[in-house]
């Protein structure tokens, strides 16, 4: 019994540390859900989904108040492990038949888009006066999966710490802007849910953010978007290999980095593996349709709470700290990516 006491105390301490930030994130998520219900009552439907409202409310709160140290552990937990768990569980609601219906054209489109966006982002960065390595950081973030790609690529190309900070700082804010603006573009272009899901998967930075961007178009858009985005994330490994070959040819001074250890766990996060495993289980019937239906609301609660935490973690002042050249390069790159994604998605829909 005595051997269990230290473990019990550590668990208790961890729960106490997480409680303030967890409660805050849940409160913001609850407010977002309540506003969604008000929208549905007044207009017949929630025009701005709770996932998006949670981000907006979180950013608004962060704009007037910066959470202190006692809040950060819980906010980080909601934006990290809780968010990853929600993405993993989403796999239980998705059947591989949806991916099979898309087939090889989608896979080829992802490969072409990722490397095309990488090249375009690099040349845009150079055109506005950024260094080669900073240009590659921003290009990789846009092309693959935002901050995760930037962190993975940085040691491969030996980028300087200040460049990594600049790229991450602006990408965090721009990622939220994309989530908010992309549904408006989808509605203006009158895209079908399947087509819009492809656009969201090809454009939005992070897997969890795809859920928020695709939610206004319904569950089909969410499922298609998640599948396409997962294909895009899996391109991080090939991108790191290619950039590793290019890095020695870059002309600017490289930072001193320890030799990167790009293990499978770093290139393919656990929640993506879990998503694929659960999707396979759903596809072969090990997870029934009834079970998948019960998992759906759990995914919603986890992801709305996580979006609130993400909003609380976004500092709007990062826009000004990143600098106009970084802002221009990242904004033009994501605009080019979104345009290409829409053209590809519409083209695939006509096949």
N, C-alpha and C positions, 0 to 999 in steps of 0.2 A: 504493500500500500504506500509506503513511504517513497518508493521509487516513482510512483505516479504523481506525487504531490508537486514536484518541480514542473512537470509537464502541464499539470492542471493550472498552476500559477501562471505559466507562460501563456497558456491559452486564454486565461482570464485577462491577463495584461494586454494581449493582442486585441481581444474583443473590446476592452475599454478604450484602447487607442483608436480603433476603427469607428466606434460608436458615433462621435460628433459628426464626422464627415459623411458617414453612411446615412445618418438621420437627415442631414442637410440635403443630400442628393435625393433621398426619398421624398422629402418635402417639396423640392423643386419638381420632381417627377409627378407627385400628386397634384400639384398646382397645374402642371401641363395637362394631365388627364382631365382635371375639372374644367379647364378652359375648352378642351376638346368636346366635353359633354355640353357645355354652354353653346358652342358653335353648332353642334348637331341639333340642339333644341331650337335655336333661332333660325338656322338656315337649312335644316334638313340633313346636313352632313357636316363633318369637320373638314373645312377647306384647308386648314393648316393642321397636319397630323400631330398628335401628342409627341411623337419622336422629334419633330422639328421644333415644336413649342418648347420642349424640354431644353434643347440647345439654346434657343433664343432667351429663355428665362435665365439659364445659367450664365450666358454671356452678359446679359443685362445686370445680373447680380454682381458678376466679377467686375463690371465696368465701374460700379460705385463702391465696391468693397472687396478687398483682397483677403481671402481666408488665411488665418494665421496657422502656425505649426500644429495646433491641436486639431485642426480640421483636415489637414492634408493627407494623413494616412487613410482615412475613410474615403475621401474623394478619389485618391489614387487607386484604392481597392475597387471602387465602382467603375472607374474608367479603365481598369486593367483586367484583373481576374474575373470580375462579374461580367464585363463586356465580352470577354473571350468565351466564358461559359454560355452566354446567350447565343453567340455565333455558332459554337459547337452544337448546341441543342437544335439550332435551326436545321441542321442536317437531317434530323429525325422527321422533319416535315417535308423534305424534298425527295422526290423520286428520281433515280438516274434516267428514267425514261425522258424526262425533260431535257437532259443533256444529250441523250442519244438522238432526240428529235432535231437538235441543232446540228450535231455531227461535226464533221471535219471542217466545214467552212468557218464555224465559230473559232475553232482552235487556230486555224490559219490566220484569221482576222486578228486574234489576240497577239500572235507572234509578230505580224506585220506592224500592228499599231504600236506595240511596246518599243520595238527597235526604231520604228519611224519617229515616234515621239521622243525617244532618247536623242536621236540625231537632230531633230528639229529644235528641241529644247537647248541642246548644246550650242547650235549656231545662233539661236536667238540671244542666249546669254553672252556669247562673244560679241554679237552685233551691238549690244547695249553697253559694252565695255567691261564685262566681268572677266575674272581670271578663268583659265581653262578648267581648273578643278572645281571652283564654285559653280561654273556653268554646268559641269557634269553632275554635281550634287543636286542642283535644282531640276535638271533634266531627268535624273533617275527618280527623284521624288514624284514628279508629275507622271512619268511613264509607268511606274510600277505600283508603289503603295505608300506614298507620302513619307512621313518621318521614319518609318521602319526601313525603307529603302535607303534613305539618306544615311542613317546610322550604319547600315550594313555596307554601303558603298564607301563611306569615308575612309576606313583603314585600307581598303583595296587600292584606292587612288592616292592615298597619303595626303588627304585634305587637311588644312589647318583648322584648329578648333574654332577660330572666329568665323570661318566660312560655314562650318557645320551649324554653329549657333544661329547665324543669319538665315541659312536655308530653312532650318527647323522652325525658327520664330515666325517667319512669314507664312510658311506652309501650313502651320496650325490654324492660322486665321483664314487663309485662303480656302482650306479644306471645308470649313464651316460655310463660307460664302457659296461654294459649289453646291453643297447639300441644299442650301436655301433657294438658289437660283435655278438649278437644273429642272426641278418640277415645273417651274413657270415656262421654261423653254419647251419642255415636253408637251405641256398643255397648249402652248401657242402653235406648235407644229402639228397638233392633233395626232400624236403618236399612239399606236396601239400598245397595250400593256407589255406584250412580249418584246416589241421593238424598243420601247422605252427602257425595259429592263436591261437589254443589251447596251444601250447608251449609258445607263447608270454604271453598269459593271465595267465598261471601258473607260469611264471618265473619273469617277469618284476615287479619292485617294485610298481610304481604308475600307476593309470588309464591313465593319460595323456601320460606317457612314453610308454605305450602299443601302442598308435597311431603311435609314431615315430618308434618303433621297428617293427611293423607290416606293415607299409606303403610300404616297398620295395616289399612285396608279394601281394599287391593289396587290393582293398576295401573289398573283402570277408574276408581276413586275419584280417583286421582292425575290422570289425564288430564282427567276432567270438572272436577275442582277447579281445575286450572291454567287451563282454558279460561274458566271462569266468573270466576276472579280476574282474568284479563287484561281481560275486559270491564269489570270494576270499576275497574281501574287506568286504563283509557282514559277514565273519567269525571272524571279529575283536571282536564282542560282545562275542561269545562263548569262544574265546581265552582269553579274559580278565577275564571271569568268572573262567575258569580253572586255570589260573595263580594266581588269587586271592586266590584260595584254596591251591595252592602249596606254595605261598610266605611265610607263617608262618613256613614252614618246611625247608627253606633255611638256611644254616649254617652260612653265613657271616653276618656282622653287617648291619642292615637296616638303611636307612636314615629316617629322620623325615619328613613326608609328611602330609599335610592336608588330611582329608578323601576325597577320590575322588568322584566326582559327575558325574558318567558316564550316562549322559542323552542320549536319542535317537539321538539328534542332533549331539552329539559328536561321537557316534558310527557309525551313518549313515549320512555322510555329505549331505548337501542340494542338491548338484549337482548330486549325485547318485539317490536321490529320483526324481529329475527333469528328469534325464535320463530315469528312469523306467516309469514315467508318459508319457513322450513324445513317448517312445517306444510303450506303450499301445495304445496311440492315433494313432500312425502310423499303428499299427496292426489291429485296428478296422475300419480304413479308414477315421478317422477324419482329418488326415494329408495325402493329396494325394501324389502320386508318383512324380508329377510335383513340388509340394511344397518341398518335400524332396530333389529333385534334386537341387532346388535353395538354400536350406539350406546348402548343401554340401560345396560349395565354401566359405561360411561364416565360417564354422567350420575350414576349411583349413587355412584361414587367421588368425583366433584366435589362433589356435594351433601352427602354425609356429612362430608367434610373441611370444607366451608364451614359446616355446622351446628356442628361442633366449634369453629371460629373464632368463630362468632356467640356460642356459649356462653362462650367465653373473653373476649368483649367485653362481656358483661352484668355490671354491677355490682349485686349484690343490695341494696347499701346505698342505691341510688337510690330504693328504696321509701320510705325514711325521709326522704330529702332532698326529695322531691317535695311532701310535706305531705299531711295527711289530706284536705283538700278536693279537691286534684287526684286523689288516689287514689280518693276516693269517686266523683267525676265520671267518671273513666275506667272504673272497674269497673262502675258502673251502666250506662254507655253501651254497653260491650261485652256486658253481660248482655242488655240490650234488643235489641242487634243480633243476638246469637246466637238469642234466642227468635224474633225475626221471621224470621231465616233458616231456622230449622227449620220454622216454619209455612208459609213460602213453598215450601220444597223438598218438603214432604209434599204440599202442594196441587198443585204441578206434576206430581208423580208420579202423581196421580190423574186428570190430564187425559187 
